[in-house]
């Protein structure tokens, strides 16, 4: 369970959902160049671990990941789908892969991955 305060203005049928919006910027060499995570800085690190594979480490630990959405922004078409390949809530790490077809592949072009991850805090 996360040990800090969160805004309580959300309307939901589920209790204590924590929405974490952030953007990962990736350069043409496929390295993470920045994390834009706004107020509260919920993302500790994001780094490339293999071709098309990125590990995201969160500051807080949560009992459950409820949902995640990803969207790729690029100046040129890179035709990618992003999916979660593993979740380790004990280490606060979510691993995502950028897929071309069914294969994790580096984009080779500067782009951003916009992320919206929802955790349960109960």
Phi and psi restraints in degrees (value plus and minus 20) as a CYANA .aco file:
   2 UNK   PHI     -82.7   -42.7
   2 UNK   PSI     126.6   166.6
   3 UNK   PHI    -133.0   -93.0
   3 UNK   PSI      14.6    54.6
   4 UNK   PHI    -156.7  -116.7
   4 UNK   PSI     150.9   190.9
   5 UNK   PHI    -102.8   -62.8
   5 UNK   PSI     127.3   167.3
   6 UNK   PHI    -147.5  -107.5
   6 UNK   PSI     134.8   174.8
   7 UNK   PHI     -83.9   -43.9
   7 UNK   PSI     121.8   161.8
   8 UNK   PHI    -133.9   -93.9
   8 UNK   PSI      18.6    58.6
   9 UNK   PHI    -121.9   -81.9
   9 UNK   PSI     -16.5    23.5
  10 UNK   PHI     -99.5   -59.5
  10 UNK   PSI     121.3   161.3
  11 UNK   PHI    -125.9   -85.9
  11 UNK   PSI     106.8   146.8
  12 UNK   PHI    -181.5  -141.5
  12 UNK   PSI     132.8   172.8
  13 UNK   PHI     -96.5   -56.5
  13 UNK   PSI     -43.1    -3.1
  14 UNK   PHI    -113.1   -73.1
  14 UNK   PSI     129.6   169.6
  15 UNK   PHI    -107.1   -67.1
  15 UNK   PSI     123.4   163.4
  16 UNK   PHI      29.2    69.2
  16 UNK   PSI      34.4    74.4
  17 UNK   PHI    -104.5   -64.5
  17 UNK   PSI     116.3   156.3
  18 UNK   PHI    -137.1   -97.1
  18 UNK   PSI      92.6   132.6
  19 UNK   PHI    -112.4   -72.4
  19 UNK   PSI     109.3   149.3
  20 UNK   PHI    -141.7  -101.7
  20 UNK   PSI      76.0   116.0
  21 UNK   PHI    -110.0   -70.0
  21 UNK   PSI     117.0   157.0
  22 UNK   PHI    -180.9  -140.9
  22 UNK   PSI     144.0   184.0
  23 UNK   PHI    -149.6  -109.6
  23 UNK   PSI     114.2   154.2
  24 UNK   PHI    -127.5   -87.5
  24 UNK   PSI     104.7   144.7
  25 UNK   PHI    -116.6   -76.6
  25 UNK   PSI     112.4   152.4
  26 UNK   PHI    -145.5  -105.5
  26 UNK   PSI     112.7   152.7
  27 UNK   PHI    -108.6   -68.6
  27 UNK   PSI    -199.2  -159.2
  28 UNK   PHI     -86.2   -46.2
  28 UNK   PSI     -38.7     1.3
  29 UNK   PHI    -109.1   -69.1
  29 UNK   PSI     -14.9    25.1
  30 UNK   PHI      52.3    92.3
  30 UNK   PSI      -0.1    39.9
  31 UNK   PHI    -116.9   -76.9
  31 UNK   PSI     126.5   166.5
  32 UNK   PHI     -92.0   -52.0
  32 UNK   PSI     104.6   144.6
  33 UNK   PHI    -123.0   -83.0
  33 UNK   PSI     -46.0    -6.0
  34 UNK   PHI    -181.9  -141.9
  34 UNK   PSI     139.4   179.4
  35 UNK   PHI    -144.8  -104.8
  35 UNK   PSI     101.8   141.8
  36 UNK   PHI    -124.6   -84.6
  36 UNK   PSI      84.8   124.8
  37 UNK   PHI    -147.0  -107.0
  37 UNK   PSI     -10.5    29.5
  38 UNK   PHI      41.4    81.4
  38 UNK   PSI    -172.2  -132.2
  39 UNK   PHI     -82.7   -42.7
  39 UNK   PSI     111.9   151.9
  40 UNK   PHI      72.3   112.3
  40 UNK   PSI     -36.4     3.6
  41 UNK   PHI      21.6    61.6
  41 UNK   PSI      46.8    86.8
  42 UNK   PHI     -95.5   -55.5
  42 UNK   PSI     -34.9     5.1
  43 UNK   PHI    -122.0   -82.0
  43 UNK   PSI     102.1   142.1
  44 UNK   PHI     -98.0   -58.0
  44 UNK   PSI     -70.1   -30.1
  45 UNK   PHI    -169.8  -129.8
  45 UNK   PSI     138.3   178.3
  46 UNK   PHI    -164.2  -124.2
  46 UNK   PSI     110.1   150.1
  47 UNK   PHI    -170.7  -130.7
  47 UNK   PSI     128.7   168.7
  48 UNK   PHI     -93.5   -53.5
  48 UNK   PSI     111.8   151.8
  49 UNK   PHI    -134.1   -94.1
  49 UNK   PSI     -38.3     1.7
  50 UNK   PHI    -187.2  -147.2
  50 UNK   PSI     159.4   199.4
  51 UNK   PHI     -75.7   -35.7
  51 UNK   PSI     100.5   140.5
  52 UNK   PHI      45.5    85.5
  52 UNK   PSI      -7.2    32.8
  53 UNK   PHI    -140.2  -100.2
  53 UNK   PSI     111.2   151.2
  54 UNK   PHI    -151.7  -111.7
  54 UNK   PSI     115.2   155.2
  55 UNK   PHI    -121.9   -81.9
  55 UNK   PSI     107.2   147.2
  56 UNK   PHI    -130.8   -90.8
  56 UNK   PSI     102.9   142.9
  57 UNK   PHI    -129.3   -89.3
  57 UNK   PSI     105.0   145.0
  58 UNK   PHI    -112.1   -72.1
  58 UNK   PSI     135.2   175.2
  59 UNK   PHI     -91.6   -51.6
  59 UNK   PSI     -64.3   -24.3
  60 UNK   PHI    -119.1   -79.1
  60 UNK   PSI     133.1   173.1
  61 UNK   PHI    -122.8   -82.8
  61 UNK   PSI     125.4   165.4
  62 UNK   PHI    -151.4  -111.4
  62 UNK   PSI     132.5   172.5
  63 UNK   PHI     -90.3   -50.3
  63 UNK   PSI     -45.3    -5.3
  64 UNK   PHI    -174.8  -134.8
  64 UNK   PSI     117.9   157.9
  65 UNK   PHI    -112.2   -72.2
  65 UNK   PSI     103.7   143.7
  66 UNK   PHI    -113.0   -73.0
  66 UNK   PSI     -63.9   -23.9
  67 UNK   PHI    -179.0  -139.0
  67 UNK   PSI     136.1   176.1
  68 UNK   PHI    -171.1  -131.1
  68 UNK   PSI     120.2   160.2
  69 UNK   PHI    -151.0  -111.0
  69 UNK   PSI     122.1   162.1
  70 UNK   PHI    -154.9  -114.9
  70 UNK   PSI     123.6   163.6
  71 UNK   PHI    -160.3  -120.3
  71 UNK   PSI     111.9   151.9
  72 UNK   PHI    -115.9   -75.9
  72 UNK   PSI     110.7   150.7
  73 UNK   PHI    -133.5   -93.5
  73 UNK   PSI     104.2   144.2
  74 UNK   PHI    -167.7  -127.7
  74 UNK   PSI     129.2   169.2
  75 UNK   PHI     -90.8   -50.8
  75 UNK   PSI     -51.1   -11.1
  76 UNK   PHI    -138.4   -98.4
  76 UNK   PSI     135.7   175.7
  77 UNK   PHI     -86.1   -46.1
  77 UNK   PSI     103.4   143.4
  78 UNK   PHI    -140.0  -100.0
  78 UNK   PSI     -23.2    16.8
  79 UNK   PHI      25.6    65.6
  79 UNK   PSI      50.1    90.1
  80 UNK   PHI    -142.9  -102.9
  80 UNK   PSI     128.4   168.4
  81 UNK   PHI    -141.1  -101.1
  81 UNK   PSI     114.8   154.8
  82 UNK   PHI    -127.7   -87.7
  82 UNK   PSI     113.2   153.2
  83 UNK   PHI    -158.7  -118.7
  83 UNK   PSI     137.0   177.0
  84 UNK   PHI     -98.7   -58.7
  84 UNK   PSI     110.0   150.0
  85 UNK   PHI    -122.5   -82.5
  85 UNK   PSI     -45.0    -5.0
  86 UNK   PHI    -180.3  -140.3
  86 UNK   PSI     133.6   173.6
  87 UNK   PHI    -152.3  -112.3
  87 UNK   PSI     106.5   146.5
  88 UNK   PHI    -147.9  -107.9
  88 UNK   PSI      72.7   112.7
  89 UNK   PHI     -87.7   -47.7
  89 UNK   PSI     -44.1    -4.1
  90 UNK   PHI     -89.8   -49.8
  90 UNK   PSI     -51.8   -11.8
  91 UNK   PHI    -121.6   -81.6
  91 UNK   PSI     -20.0    20.0
  92 UNK   PHI      46.6    86.6
  92 UNK   PSI       8.5    48.5
  93 UNK   PHI    -132.2   -92.2
  93 UNK   PSI     108.9   148.9
  94 UNK   PHI    -136.9   -96.9
  94 UNK   PSI     107.7   147.7
  95 UNK   PHI    -125.3   -85.3
  95 UNK   PSI     108.4   148.4
  96 UNK   PHI    -137.3   -97.3
  96 UNK   PSI     134.2   174.2
  97 UNK   PHI    -146.2  -106.2
  97 UNK   PSI     118.2   158.2
  98 UNK   PHI    -112.5   -72.5
  98 UNK   PSI      97.0   137.0
  99 UNK   PHI    -126.9   -86.9
  99 UNK   PSI     116.5   156.5
 100 UNK   PHI    -132.2   -92.2
 100 UNK   PSI      84.7   124.7
 101 UNK   PHI      52.7    92.7
 101 UNK   PSI    -144.6  -104.6
 102 UNK   PHI    -128.8   -88.8
 102 UNK   PSI      -9.0    31.0
 103 UNK   PHI    -132.3   -92.3
 103 UNK   PSI     111.5   151.5
 104 UNK   PHI     -88.4   -48.4
 104 UNK   PSI     101.5   141.5
 105 UNK   PHI    -158.6  -118.6
 105 UNK   PSI     118.7   158.7
 106 UNK   PHI     -89.1   -49.1
 106 UNK   PSI     121.9   161.9
 107 UNK   PHI     -95.2   -55.2
 107 UNK   PSI     -54.8   -14.8
 108 UNK   PHI      51.3    91.3
 108 UNK   PSI      -6.2    33.8
 109 UNK   PHI    -161.8  -121.8
 109 UNK   PSI     128.1   168.1
 110 UNK   PHI     -83.4   -43.4
 110 UNK   PSI     113.8   153.8
 111 UNK   PHI    -181.2  -141.2
 111 UNK   PSI     154.5   194.5
 112 UNK   PHI    -147.4  -107.4
 112 UNK   PSI     129.2   169.2
 113 UNK   PHI    -136.3   -96.3
 113 UNK   PSI      93.7   133.7
 114 UNK   PHI    -108.0   -68.0
 114 UNK   PSI     110.3   150.3
 115 UNK   PHI    -146.7  -106.7
 115 UNK   PSI     123.4   163.4
 116 UNK   PHI    -156.3  -116.3
 116 UNK   PSI      87.1   127.1
 117 UNK   PHI    -132.9   -92.9
 117 UNK   PSI     115.9   155.9
 118 UNK   PHI    -136.8   -96.8
 118 UNK   PSI     104.1   144.1
 119 UNK   PHI    -131.8   -91.8
 119 UNK   PSI     136.3   176.3
 120 UNK   PHI    -120.1   -80.1
 120 UNK   PSI     118.1   158.1
 121 UNK   PHI    -124.7   -84.7
 121 UNK   PSI      -2.8    37.2
